[in-house]
Amino acid sequence: MVTSRVSRWESVRVLVAEDEDLLADSIARGLRWEGMAVDIALDGADALEKASVSRYDVVILDRDLPRVHGDEVCRQLIHDGRGERILMLTAARSVTDRIDGLGMGADDYLPKPFAFSELVARVRALARRRDPPTPPLLAAGDVVVDTARRLAFRNGTRLPLARKELAVLEVMLAADGAVVSAEELLERVWDDNTDPFTNIVRMTVMKLRRKLGEPPIIETVVGEGYRVL
């Protein structure tokens, strides 16, 4: 059965750009516990590379990164216009530092040390501001996903979907009949720890189809991906 704590933020993808590897790993593990897909970059160059190939909803950006400074990473992300929300972290606590960070285009600013609960709350708030926002209900025929409560129904009966199955269904319903490639599903629902050559998307869609029952609503478009009928 779907659990609200873990699955609510399943389709949110976060990049943690932090050079203190223990802190980066701690943040990532905590956000994964909250149900988010999380990647880690330990320097600014790696952060820019990851952001160039993956779409993130939120980037947690340490200001004092090696190789490419966090300020420059922030400017480049804003310049590229991919729509990530940026939460800047820094050990500096002065008002001037915070103004500088926000002035570069960061959406929020959190000084170190911080309470993890506050970090989670800020990440959630930024994720809700992604463009376009996810509507409260997604539907195709008699299949409905309540995106606020993270529940799926068919003909009024709740479906016992696993977290990834629910997230895949949500992405496909949000596409409103357009074809969604396996690559896009892999990027939106899983993180960089997933082997890009795995058949995990196909297996998840297969399980999802079985749980959705008849008549089938997911069509395979050969060579392109999947779409909801």
N, C-alpha and C positions, 0 to 999 in steps of 0.2 A: 504493500500500500504506500501511497505517497505521504511523506511527512512534511508538514509545513516548514519546520525549522531548516531542514537541509535543502529542500527543493525550491524554495521560494526565489532564490537568486541564481538558479542553475544556468540560465541563459546569459548571465552577466560575465563578461570576460575582462580580467584585470591584468595589467602589467605592473609589477613591482620593480622599480629601478632604484636599487639601493646597494651601495658597495660594501656595507657590513653584512657579510654572508649569513651570520647567525640571525641577525635582525630580519633580513630579507626572507630567510627560510621560515622564521617564526610568523611573520606577517602572512606569508603565502599559506602556511598550514592552517592558520586561523581563518583566513578567508575561504579556503577550501572547505573547512568545517561548516562555514555558513552557506555552502552550496555553490560558490563561485568558481569559475575556471580561471586559474592563475598561472602566469608565467613570470620568470625572474630574469632581470638583467643586472649584472654586477658593475657595469660602467656605462657611460653615456653613449659610446659608440654602439654597444650591444643593444641598448634601449632603442636607438634610432633604427637599427637594422631590424629588430623584431617588429617595431611599429610600422615599418615599411612593407612588411609581408603579411601581417595579421591585423585584423580590426579589433581594437580594444574599446570597451565602453568607458573605462576609467584607467588612467595612468597615475600610480603613486610614485612621485618623482622626488628623490633626494636631491637637494640643491647642490651639494658638494660631491658630485660624481667625478671619478677620474676619467682620463682620456678625452671625453667631451663633457664640459661642465654642465650641470643641471640647467643653468639659465639658458644655455645655447640649445639644449635638448628641448626645452619648453618653447623657445622661439621657433625652432624647426618644426615641431609638431603643429603649432598654430599656423605656420606658413603653409604646411602641406594640406591643411584643412580637411583632415580625415574625421573630425568630429569627436575625438576623444575628450573626455573631461579630465582635467589635470588637478590632482591634489598634491601640492608641493610640501615636502618635509624639509626641515632644517633644524640644526641645533641652535641657530640664532633666534632670539626671542623678542627682539626690539620691534616696535611698531614700524620703524622705517624699513626693516627687512621684510616685514609682511606686505607693506605697500609696494615695495620693489617687486616681490614675487607676483602679486596680483596684477601689477602694472605690465608685466611681461605676457599676461594672458592666462595665467593659472586661474582655475575656477575656485579653488579653495586653498587654504594654507594651514598647516598644523605643525607647531613647534615640538621638538623633541625635548624631554621624553613625553610620551603621550599615553593615555589610557587606551587599550585596544578597543574597548567598547565605543569610545568616541571615534576612533578611526573607522570602525565598521559602520557607524551611523552616518559618517560623512561620505563614505563610499556608496552607501545605499542611496543617500540623497542625490549624489551626482549621477548615479546610474539611472535614477528616475527621470533625469533631465536629458537623457540621450535623445537624439533626433533621428527618425520620428519616434514619439513615445508609443509604447505598446498599449493598445486599447484594453479596457477592463475585460471585455469578452471577445473571443475569437470564435468564429463558427463557420462550418461548412455543412449544409444540410442539417442532420440531427446530431452532429458532433459539435460540442461546445467545450472550449477551454476557458475557465475563469482564471485570468492571469494574476489577479490580486490574491486569491486564495490558493493558486497553483493546483487546481483540480480539473479533471476532464470528465465529461459526461457524454453518453450516447443515448438518445431517446429518453433522457432524464435519469438514466442509471449511471452511477459513478463508475469510471473505468479504473482498474487496479494497475495503473501505469508506473513503471520504475522512473527514476528521476530523468535519465537520459531520454527515455521514450517520450516522456511528457515534454521535454525541451525540444526534441526533434519535431513533435507534432505542432508545438507552438510556432516554431520557425516556419514550417510549411503552411500553416494556416495564415500567418502574417503575410506570406507572399501573395495571398489572394488569387490563387490559380496559376501564378507564374511558376516556371520550373526552378527548382532549387537543386543545385549540383551537390554531389557527395562531398566535394571539396569545401563548399560553403557550409554545409552541415558540420563537417569536421572542425572548421574554424570557429563556428559560432557556439558549438556545444561542448567541444573538448579543448584541451590546452596543448601546449607544446610537448608535453610528456607522452603524447599519443603518437604512435608510429604512423606517418602519413600513408604508408602502404598497407595498413591494416584493413581488414574487411569489416571493421566494427560498425561503420555506418550501415552497410548492407544488412548485417545481422540485427542491428537495432530496429531498422525499418521492418524487417521480417517479423520480429517479435511484436512490433507496434501494430502491424496489419492483423496479426492473429488476435490480439486483444481488442482491436476495434470491431472485429466481426464482420458480418454481412449486412448489406452489400458493401463491397470494397470501396474505399474512398481515395486510396493512394495509388496513383498510376506511375509506373516506371516509364520514363521517356528514354529510350535506348540511346546511349552515348551522351546524354545530357544530365539526367538526374531524376528527380521525383516532383510530382505535383499533386495537389489535392483536387479532386473532381468536384 
